[in-house]
Amino acid sequence: MTISGKLLVERGSYNAPSQDWGEFSFLSLPSPGDRIEAQHEGGTHFLTILCVHHRPVALGKMISDEPRAEIVAKWTGKRD
């Protein structure tokens, strides 16, 4: 089972607004400091996780298809 989350990317200064890169599926939520690769606009980008905001689901409840987390990451580069 996967967890869906909205990926919010910081590409400029911390005062700049986050870019919403859309919904991604994860096998488990990443932790702050983790480095991930994400496909965006036809390229592979490297990101470092800053924080994760998640909404737990009560036991026995159906899990909806809506994203259950916002993953905030800092853009650190792109693969050529």
C-alpha positions, 0 to 999 in steps of 0.5 A, spaced: 500 500 500 502 506 498 501 513 501 499 519 497 502 526 498 503 533 495 510 535 494 511 542 495 518 544 493 522 550 495 527 553 489 529 560 491 529 563 498 525 560 504 521 567 503 519 565 496 512 561 495 513 553 495 511 550 488 506 545 488 509 539 484 503 535 484 501 528 488 506 523 488 506 516 491 510 513 497 511 506 500 512 510 506 513 517 508 520 520 507 523 523 513 527 530 514 534 530 511 532 524 506 534 525 499 529 523 494 528 524 486 522 526 483 520 527 475 517 534 474 517 537 467 520 531 463 526 531 468 529 528 474 530 532 480 534 531 486 530 534 493 532 534 500 526 533 505 525 539 510 518 537 513 512 532 512 505 534 514 501 528 515 493 527 517 493 520 520 487 516 518 483 513 524 483 505 525 478 501 521 476 507 517 477 507 509 482 511 506 480 516 501 484 517 494 486 524 497 493 526 499 494 524 506 500 528 507 504 535 504 512 533 503 516 540 503 522 539 500 528 543 498 530 543 490 538 541 490 539 539 483 537 536 476 540 530 473 542 532 466 
